[in-house]
């Protein structure tokens, strides 16, 4: 990455290890003032008004740096300027999320890089330097694995990890000279921007590959593989023409059952602890093939709650929430929560895999219909009314084999790109951590001419 400093000393902080001899170590509490964000809930947020950053924005969207002019934040009423000005941020303030659902997210923050009036919202802790400093240097320091590990050692929790003022005050920061801070910021801005642009290109390529994959699936399940086949009007506007020897049939005539899952009482640990049976929820739908769930239920839960497990090759369709319309197939016996419809196709009429690929091709149709006033959620009765194309069985098998082959090819390409992105992100994190702790010397670094 770069050359090291000539001399080092022990920092006295295990996470930092050795630091350049001239660098100083300080307790966080001597350098920053802490205060809480607004005591509001989601119901207080508006589409227009004064921008407001809450803990959810920090975790999912605007970590590290916040610029309200370009970042789409929810707002609060201008009335908050009158009675809650103490929660109004200043340029250079840091906003930490005070809770996290996992240990890795403990220490997530953003820093305001704007003069626009902005509030800190619910579940946030605001950190304001009490002396003139290079705020962006500390943003990079807070983002380093060496600083974050201090917080992660101090937080406590099981399902939710809480970050308190006391925890932040008990951490240690590093203080190079002002010149070194400026150099480190310049160095990291240049290199992280290059990495971020490369990551963005790779992520765009993944989206393009996903679109191409979806187009192939859509074409195969609505037009077949024979380009010379004669077509007929399906009579359905969103479906258009289909091969003349295909049928369009409602899902209820193609299935043995359509059911909805349920959630065993969560206060009974015997239903979940050391569970061995997959219990799927919408968060598990990361591909078209469901292999392993995040949570599992026990055989005792199945017995006492009289749960009828879904057999292998059951198709699961999310019927409510942000991922409504997503579909997947299970590879072994399992169960699901109540947000999911289970579909067991009559395999002598419709292959479960053909059904899977067709439903995947119309997820936007399902979503649009479900958002109408007559179909707020996709319950069992509505699921049964969905229309599917039905080719002859031998043709279904050829189509599903073709799609599986294409899906595998795309999956291989996407995994390679995702692996490359992960390595870039790891390199980015390492670069930040090494620079802000003096493991590399960037005092003489000069940005290349554009």
N, C-alpha and C positions, 0 to 999 in steps of 0.2 A: 504493500500500500504506500509506503514512503519511509523515509529515514526516521530514526529515533532521536530523542534529545541526547545530549552528551552525558548528563548526570541525572540521577533519580534519587528519590527518598521514599521511605515508607509513609503512606498517607495516613495510616492509623485506622483506616476504614477498609474492612475486608473486601468489600465489593470493588473498590477502586484499586487496591493493591498499591504498586509503586507509581508515583507521579513525578513530573519534572521538579527539580530541586527548588525552583523559584515560585512554584505554584502554592497557593494557600488553600487550606480546608476550613470550611466554616459550617456551623450549624445552620440549618434552614431557618430556624426561628429568629436568628439575628439579622437576616437579610430580607425577609418577606413578612408582610402583614396578611392575615387571613380573614375572610368574612364569607357569609353564606349568600347564596342566590335567593331569588324570590320564593316566597312560600306559596306556590301556586300549583295547580294540576293541569292536565291536558285540556280540561274544559275551559280554562282561562285563555287559551291560545287562539289567535285570530289569523286570518290570511293577510291582513294589513295592519300597520301600526309600527311599534318600535320592535326591531328584531330581538329575538330572545333565544339564547342557546341553552338547551337542557342536556341532561346526562345522556339521553338517547342519541342526540346529535353527535356528541363526542364519541360515543362507542361505535356508531354505525356510519357516520358521514364525514364529519369535519374535525377529525383528530389532527393534532399538531398545530394547524394554522386555520384561523377563521377570518374570512373577508366577507362581511355581509353584502357588499355590493355585487358579489358574484355567487355567493353561497345562498341557496334558497332556504331561509329560516322561517319558521312560524313567528308570529309577533304577539305582543300584548298591547293593550290600550295605552294611549298617550297619557291617560290619567295616572299611570304608574310613575311618571316623571315627577309628579307633585309630591306623592307620599312615600315613594320607595326609591328615591334617588341614590340611596346608599348601596343599592344593588346594581347601579349603572356602572358599566365597565369603562376603563380608560385604555387607550391604545397601549399595548404591551402587557396588559393583565393576562394572567393564566387562569384557566377554568378547569378544575379537575372534576370528573364524575365521582360522586361520593359512594357509589355502589357499583358492583360488577357481578355478573352471574358466573364468572369464572376467574381463577387466580390470574391468568394471563392478562385479563383486562384491567386488573387492579393497577392504577397509576395512569390510566388513559386520561388525556387532557387535550385542550386546545389553547392557543394563545391568540389574542385579538390583534390582528395586524391591520387596523383601520381606525379612522377617526369618527366613523358613523356611530351615533348613539345606539348602544346595544346592551341588553340586560342579560345577566346570568339567571337562568331559570331554576326549575326544581331539581333537587338532588345534585347540587353543585357546590363546590368550594372555590371561592375566588382567591387567587394569590396575587398580591401586588408588591412589587419591589419597593422598599422604603429608602432606596438610594438610587442614584443614577447608575445605570448599568446597560450592558448589551443584552436586551431582552431576548433577542433571537438566539444568542449563545445559550442562554438558560433553557430555551425551548428545546434546542438540540440535546442539552445535558439531560433534561427530564425525559427525553425520548430514548436515551441510551439504556442498554440492558444493565449497565452497572448501577445507574441510579434507580431504575425501576425495581431491581432486585431488592433494594432496601425496603421499599414499600411492601413488596410481596412477602417479605419475611415477617413484617409487622402486622399485616391484616389478619383478621380472624373471620371465620364463617364456614358454612357448609354449602348451602344452596346459594347464598348471597354473601359477597365479601364487601365489608364496609371500610371505606377510607375516611378517616377522621382528621380534624385539625391537629390533634395530638400526634398522630402517625406522621403527618407531613413535617411537623415541627421537629420531630426526633430524627429526621434524615439529615444527611450531610451533603453539602454542595462543594464544588471546586471553583476556585477563583484564579484563573490566569490573569496576566496583565491585560489592560484594555486593548492594547495593540494585538495581543495574541487572540483575544476574543473576536476582534474584527476579522483577523485572518482566518480563524477557524470557521466563522460564519460564511465568509466569502468562498472558502474552499468547499464547504459542505453544500452551500447553495448551488454552486456550479456542478458538482458531481451528482448530487441527488436529483437535480433537475434533468440531467442527462439520463440517469437511471429511470426516473419517472416517465420520461418520454418514451423510452424503450419498452417499459412495462405497458404503457398505454397502447402502443402499436401491437404488442403481442395479445393484449386483451381484446383489441378490435379484431384481430385475426381469428381469435377463438369465437367471437360472436358471428363472424362471417361464416366460419365452418359450421356452426350450429344452425345458421339460416339455410345453408346448403343442404345439411343433413335433413332438416325439417322439410325442405322442398322435395327432396327425393322420397321421403316417407309419404308426404301428401299426394304426390303424383302416383305412387305405386298403389295406394289403398283406394284411390278414386278413379284411376284410369287403367290400372293394371300394367303389365310389362310388355304387352304386344302393342306396338305403335300403330299397327295396321288394322287393329280391331275396329269394328263398326260401333259407333256410339249412339246413345239415345238420351233424350232429356229425362233427368231424374225426377223432375217435377218439384225439386227443392232448390230455391234460389241460391243458397250458399254452397250447394253441392255441384250444381251445373250438370254437365253431361257425364254419363258413365257407360261402360261397355254394355251393349244391348242385351247380353245374356246374363247380366248381373241383376240382383234384386236389391231393393231398399226395404229393410225390415226394422220394426221397432225392437229395441233392446229386450223388452219383456218377453218376446217370442223366441229369443235366442239363448235364454239363461235358465238354469235350474233354480237359482235364487239370487236375490239382491237384498243384502242386509246392511245394517249399520253397526259399528262396534260400540264399545262403551269403556268407561274408565273404572277400574276397581277402586274401592275406597282407599284413598291415598294415605289415610291415617293408620291403616293396617299394614305394618311392615312385613307381615308374613305373606302378603300378596305380591311384594316386589323384591325384598331382600333375597339375594342369591337366586333370582329368577332365571329360568332357562328357556322360556318361550318368548319369541319375538312379539313385541307389542308396538305396532307402528303408529306414529303420529305424523302430521304434515311435515315436520322438520326432518324426517328421515328420507323424504323424497328427493334424493340427489341424483338419481339416474332412473332409467326405465325398469331396472331390475333391483328389487329389494332383497338384500341378503342379510343384513344385520340391523337391528333397531337400537336406538340409544338406550331405551328402557325395556326391561323384560319382566314378564309376570311369572309367577310360580304355578306349579301343578295344583297346589292347594287352592289358588284363586280360581283356576279353571273348574275344579271340582265343586267348591262351595258356591260359586256364583253361576253354576250351570252354563258355562261358556261353551258355545259351539265353535270350535276352531275352524279357521278357513283352510281348505286343503291346498296343496301345491298347485301352482298355476292359476290361483285366484287373482283377478285383476282388481286393484284398489284405486278408487277415484275420490279425490278430495272434494268435499261438497260444501265447504264454507271457508271463509277467511281469505287472506291475501293470496293464497296459492290455490284457490278454487279452480278446478278443472285439470289440475295436475294428475297424472295417472302413472301407475307402475304395476308390475307383476311380481308375485312372491315366489320364491324358489323352494320354500318348505312350509310346513304347517305353521300357522301363526294366528294372531288376532290384531285388532286395531282399536283406536279410540273412536268416539262418537262423531268426529268430524269427517270420517271416511266411510264411503260406501264400498262394500265388497261385492264383486260380480263374478259369479261362477257360470261361465259359458257352457252350453251344451256342445261338447267337443265333436259330436257327430254332425253338427250343423255349422258351427263357427269355431275356428281355432282360437284359443285364448290369446295367442300372440298376434293374430290378425286383428282381433278385437282391441288388444292393447294399442297396436300401431294406429288403428283407425281413430280410436278415442283421443290418442295423443295428437293426431292431425287436426282434430276439431276443438281443441281445448279453448281457443279464443271464441268459437261459436258458443260453447258451453258457458264460458265466462260472461259473454254479452247477454245471453238469455237469462242467466242467473241474476244479473244486475237489474233486470226489469222488475216492474212492480208486481208481476204475477209469479215471479220465481226468485225470491230473495235469496234462497239457499237451494242447493241441489240435494233434496231429500230422496228417499227411496222411490217414491211415486214418480217424481220428475226424472230420476235416472232411468226408470223403466221406459219412459216415453222417448228417449233419445233414438235417433234414426241412424242406422249403420248400413253400409254397403255389404252385400253378401255374394261373393263370387262362388263358383263351385269349389268344393273342398280341396281338390288337387291343385287348383289355381291359387287358393289361399296359401297352401303350403309352399308353393314356388315363390309367391310374393314375400312371405315371412322369411324364407331362407335368403332371398335377395336383400331384404331390409336388414336382417341380422348381420349379413356380410358387410354392408355399407356402414351400419352403425359401428361395427367393430373397427373398421378402417378410420372413421372419423374419431372414435374414442381414442385410438392409438395416437393420432395426430394431436388431439386436444391435450392428452396427458403429457406428451412431450413438451408442448408449449407451456402447460401449467407448471411442469417441473422446472423449466427454464425461468419462468416468472418467480417461482419460489426461491430459486438460487439468487436471482437479482435482488429480491427483497432481503434475503439474508445478508448478501454483500452490502446492501445499503445500510442495514442496521449495524453491521460490523464496522463499516466506515465511520458512521456517526459515533459509535461508542469508542472507537480507537482515537478519533480526533479530539473529542471533548475531554478525554482523560489523559491526553498527552502521550499516548502510546506511539503516535507519529508526530513529527515536527513539521508544521506547515507555515512557519514564520516567514520563510523565503518564497512561498508559493505565489505565483503570479498567474492570473487567469489568462488563458490563451486568447489571442485576438480573434474576433468573430469574422 
